Amino acid sequence: MKKVMIIGVGPGFGLALAQQFGELGNTVVMVARTASHLKKYQQQLNENGIQSVSHVVDVTNHTQVMHLFQCEPEVDTLIYNVGKKDLDDPLSSSLDTIETTFKTNVLGCIDACQQFLKTVHPRTILVTGGGAALHPSAMTTTLSLTKAALRSYVLSLHEALLPHNIYVGLLTIQGLANVGTGMQPKEVASAFVEAAKQRKKAEIFYPGGQANQISEFDQLKQG
Protein backbone atom coordinates (compact mmCIF):
# COMPACT_ATOMS: atom_id res chain seq x y z
CA MET A 1 0.00 0.00 0.00
CA LYS A 2 1.35 3.42 -0.98
CA LYS A 3 1.35 6.57 1.13
CA VAL A 4 0.20 9.98 -0.07
CA MET A 5 1.01 13.02 2.07
CA ILE A 6 -1.21 16.06 1.72
CA ILE A 7 0.17 19.20 3.34
CA GLY A 8 -2.61 21.71 3.80
CA VAL A 9 -5.75 19.68 4.50
CA GLY A 10 -8.85 21.81 4.96
CA PRO A 11 -12.56 21.30 4.33
CA GLY A 12 -12.26 22.07 0.60
CA PHE A 13 -9.62 20.82 -1.81
CA GLY A 14 -7.45 19.20 0.87
CA LEU A 15 -10.12 16.90 2.25
CA ALA A 16 -11.31 16.05 -1.27
CA LEU A 17 -7.74 15.09 -2.17
CA ALA A 18 -7.51 12.87 0.90
CA GLN A 19 -10.78 11.20 0.02
CA GLN A 20 -9.93 10.49 -3.62
CA PHE A 21 -6.37 9.31 -3.11
CA GLY A 22 -7.60 7.21 -0.20
CA GLU A 23 -10.28 5.63 -2.35
CA LEU A 24 -7.49 4.41 -4.64
CA GLY A 25 -6.12 2.34 -1.79
CA ASN A 26 -3.44 4.72 -0.55
CA THR A 27 -2.78 5.44 3.09
CA VAL A 28 -3.31 9.18 3.47
CA VAL A 29 -0.97 11.29 5.61
CA MET A 30 -2.81 14.52 6.43
CA VAL A 31 -0.89 17.60 7.55
CA ALA A 32 -2.34 20.85 8.86
CA ARG A 33 -1.92 23.31 11.72
CA THR A 34 -5.07 22.51 13.70
CA ALA A 35 -5.29 19.23 15.59
CA SER A 36 -9.06 19.35 16.13
CA HIS A 37 -9.69 19.72 12.40
CA LEU A 38 -7.39 16.82 11.57
CA LYS A 39 -9.14 14.61 14.11
CA LYS A 40 -12.48 15.37 12.46
CA TYR A 41 -11.13 14.64 8.98
CA GLN A 42 -9.62 11.35 10.16
CA GLN A 43 -12.94 10.26 11.58
CA GLN A 44 -14.64 11.08 8.29
CA LEU A 45 -12.09 9.14 6.25
CA ASN A 46 -12.27 6.21 8.65
CA GLU A 47 -16.06 6.07 8.20
CA ASN A 48 -15.41 5.80 4.46
CA GLY A 49 -12.95 2.94 4.93
CA ILE A 50 -9.83 5.00 4.25
CA GLN A 51 -6.70 4.49 6.30
CA SER A 52 -5.08 7.74 7.43
CA VAL A 53 -2.69 9.34 9.87
CA SER A 54 -2.27 13.00 10.72
CA HIS A 55 0.43 15.41 11.86
CA VAL A 56 0.13 18.95 13.20
CA VAL A 57 2.79 21.02 11.41
CA ASP A 58 3.41 24.69 10.68
CA VAL A 59 5.09 24.75 7.26
CA THR A 60 6.99 27.92 8.15
CA ASN A 61 8.80 26.03 10.94
CA HIS A 62 11.76 24.16 9.44
CA THR A 63 12.25 21.93 12.48
CA GLN A 64 8.63 20.76 12.34
CA VAL A 65 8.85 20.08 8.59
CA MET A 66 12.08 18.12 9.00
CA HIS A 67 10.59 16.09 11.85
CA LEU A 68 7.48 15.36 9.76
CA PHE A 69 9.48 13.57 7.08
CA GLN A 70 11.59 11.79 9.65
CA CYS A 71 8.34 10.36 11.02
CA GLU A 72 7.03 9.55 7.53
CA PRO A 73 10.04 8.30 5.52
CA GLU A 74 8.05 6.03 3.19
CA VAL A 75 5.71 8.48 1.49
CA ASP A 76 5.45 7.97 -2.28
CA THR A 77 3.54 11.11 -3.22
CA LEU A 78 3.70 14.60 -1.76
CA ILE A 79 0.94 17.13 -2.39
CA TYR A 80 1.61 20.72 -1.28
CA ASN A 81 -1.79 22.36 -1.00
CA VAL A 82 -0.94 25.23 1.34
CA GLY A 83 -1.83 28.76 0.33
CA LYS A 84 -2.20 32.02 2.20
CA LYS A 85 -4.66 33.96 0.04
CA ASP A 86 -5.23 37.27 1.81
CA LEU A 87 -5.85 40.07 -0.68
CA ASP A 88 -3.86 43.31 -0.59
CA ASP A 89 -2.58 46.09 -2.83
CA PRO A 90 0.90 47.34 -3.78
CA LEU A 91 0.48 50.65 -1.94
CA SER A 92 -0.43 49.40 1.52
CA SER A 93 1.07 45.88 1.70
CA SER A 94 3.28 45.67 4.76
CA LEU A 95 6.64 43.95 4.60
CA ASP A 96 5.52 41.68 7.43
CA THR A 97 2.50 40.54 5.41
CA ILE A 98 4.60 39.89 2.33
CA GLU A 99 7.24 38.01 4.31
CA THR A 100 4.69 35.82 6.11
CA THR A 101 2.89 34.97 2.88
CA PHE A 102 6.15 34.20 1.08
CA LYS A 103 7.24 31.87 3.87
CA THR A 104 3.93 30.02 3.71
CA ASN A 105 3.33 29.89 -0.03
CA VAL A 106 6.89 29.46 -1.30
CA LEU A 107 9.52 28.63 1.32
CA GLY A 108 7.24 26.08 2.98
CA CYS A 109 6.91 24.25 -0.33
CA ILE A 110 10.64 24.34 -1.02
CA ASP A 111 11.38 23.01 2.45
CA ALA A 112 8.80 20.23 2.16
CA CYS A 113 10.07 19.17 -1.28
CA GLN A 114 13.69 19.10 -0.18
CA GLN A 115 12.87 17.04 2.90
CA PHE A 116 10.67 14.68 0.87
CA LEU A 117 13.48 14.06 -1.59
CA LYS A 118 15.62 12.75 1.26
CA THR A 119 13.12 9.99 2.09
CA VAL A 120 13.15 6.35 1.02
CA HIS A 121 11.30 6.36 -2.30
CA PRO A 122 10.00 9.78 -3.40
CA ARG A 123 8.09 9.35 -6.65
CA THR A 124 5.61 12.18 -7.19
CA ILE A 125 5.27 15.82 -6.16
CA LEU A 126 2.10 17.77 -6.91
CA VAL A 127 1.72 21.43 -6.02
CA THR A 128 -1.38 23.63 -5.97
CA GLY A 129 -0.72 26.81 -7.93
CA GLY A 130 -3.07 29.57 -8.97
CA GLY A 131 -4.03 31.74 -11.92
CA ALA A 132 -2.90 34.81 -10.01
CA ALA A 133 0.68 33.76 -10.82
CA LEU A 134 0.03 34.64 -14.46
CA HIS A 135 -2.20 37.67 -13.90
CA PRO A 136 -0.95 40.04 -11.18
CA SER A 137 -3.37 42.76 -10.20
CA ALA A 138 -3.70 45.53 -7.64
CA MET A 139 -6.04 43.43 -5.52
CA THR A 140 -3.81 40.34 -5.34
CA THR A 141 -0.35 41.84 -4.99
CA THR A 142 1.27 39.47 -2.50
CA LEU A 143 -0.70 36.41 -3.57
CA SER A 144 0.32 37.00 -7.19
CA LEU A 145 4.00 37.50 -6.50
CA THR A 146 4.21 34.45 -4.23
CA LYS A 147 2.28 32.21 -6.62
CA ALA A 148 4.57 33.40 -9.44
CA ALA A 149 7.62 32.50 -7.35
CA LEU A 150 6.07 29.14 -6.47
CA ARG A 151 5.38 28.45 -10.15
CA SER A 152 8.98 29.25 -11.06
CA TYR A 153 10.30 26.89 -8.40
CA VAL A 154 8.02 23.98 -9.28
CA LEU A 155 8.72 24.20 -13.01
CA SER A 156 12.45 24.27 -12.28
CA LEU A 157 12.11 21.29 -9.96
CA HIS A 158 10.21 19.38 -12.64
CA GLU A 159 13.14 19.80 -15.02
CA ALA A 160 15.76 18.94 -12.39
CA LEU A 161 14.07 15.69 -11.35
CA LEU A 162 13.21 14.34 -14.81
CA PRO A 163 16.47 12.31 -15.02
CA HIS A 164 15.63 10.71 -11.67
CA ASN A 165 12.16 9.50 -12.71
CA ILE A 166 10.51 11.68 -10.06
CA TYR A 167 7.47 13.47 -11.44
CA VAL A 168 6.74 17.05 -10.40
CA GLY A 169 3.49 18.67 -11.49
CA LEU A 170 2.03 22.12 -10.90
CA LEU A 171 -1.76 22.28 -10.87
CA THR A 172 -2.54 25.89 -11.77
CA ILE A 173 -6.06 26.28 -10.42
CA GLN A 174 -7.90 28.97 -12.38
CA GLY A 175 -10.94 29.39 -10.21
CA LEU A 176 -12.25 29.62 -6.67
CA ALA A 177 -13.62 26.67 -4.74
CA ASN A 178 -17.33 26.08 -5.37
CA VAL A 179 -17.51 29.03 -7.80
CA GLY A 180 -18.12 28.30 -11.47
CA THR A 181 -17.79 25.26 -13.70
CA GLY A 182 -15.52 22.49 -12.54
CA MET A 183 -14.59 24.09 -9.23
CA GLN A 184 -16.25 21.68 -6.85
CA PRO A 185 -13.49 20.23 -4.62
CA LYS A 186 -14.23 16.71 -5.83
CA GLU A 187 -13.67 17.72 -9.45
CA VAL A 188 -10.46 19.60 -8.65
CA ALA A 189 -9.16 16.60 -6.70
CA SER A 190 -9.82 14.41 -9.74
CA ALA A 191 -7.42 16.60 -11.74
CA PHE A 192 -4.68 15.86 -9.19
CA VAL A 193 -5.38 12.14 -9.38
CA GLU A 194 -5.19 12.25 -13.17
CA ALA A 195 -1.91 14.20 -13.06
CA ALA A 196 -0.42 11.57 -10.73
CA LYS A 197 -1.50 8.84 -13.15
CA GLN A 198 -0.29 10.52 -16.34
CA ARG A 199 3.02 11.86 -14.94
CA LYS A 200 3.69 13.99 -18.01
CA LYS A 201 3.03 17.72 -17.94
CA ALA A 202 5.06 20.12 -15.81
CA GLU A 203 2.01 22.38 -15.52
CA ILE A 204 -1.68 21.51 -15.75
CA PHE A 205 -4.11 24.39 -16.18
CA TYR A 206 -7.41 23.60 -14.50
CA PRO A 207 -10.13 23.95 -15.57
CA GLY A 208 -9.86 24.32 -19.31
CA GLY A 209 -6.46 22.82 -20.08
CA GLN A 210 -4.88 26.14 -21.04
CA ALA A 211 -4.08 29.45 -19.36
CA ASN A 212 -7.03 31.82 -18.93
CA GLN A 213 -6.84 35.38 -20.18
CA ILE A 214 -7.69 36.79 -16.75
CA SER A 215 -7.25 35.55 -13.20
CA GLU A 216 -9.93 33.87 -11.11
CA PHE A 217 -10.24 37.04 -9.02
CA ASP A 218 -10.87 39.23 -12.06
CA GLN A 219 -13.46 36.68 -13.20
CA LEU A 220 -15.19 37.11 -9.85
CA LYS A 221 -15.17 40.91 -10.16
CA GLN A 222 -16.73 40.70 -13.62
CA GLY A 223 -19.51 38.53 -12.22
Buried (B, 14 or more C-beta within 10 A) or exposed (E): EBBBBBBBBBEBBBBBBBBBBBBEEBBBBBBBBEEEBBEEBBEBBEEEEBBBBBBBBBBBBEEBBBBBBEEBEEBBBBBBBBBBBEEBEEEEBEEEBBEBBBBBBBBBBBBBBEBBBEBEEBBBBBBBBBBBBBBBBEBBBBBBBBBBBBBEBBBEBBEEBEEEEBBBBBBBBBBBBEEBEBBBBEEBBBBBBEBBEEEEBBBBBBBEEEEBEBBBBBBEEEE
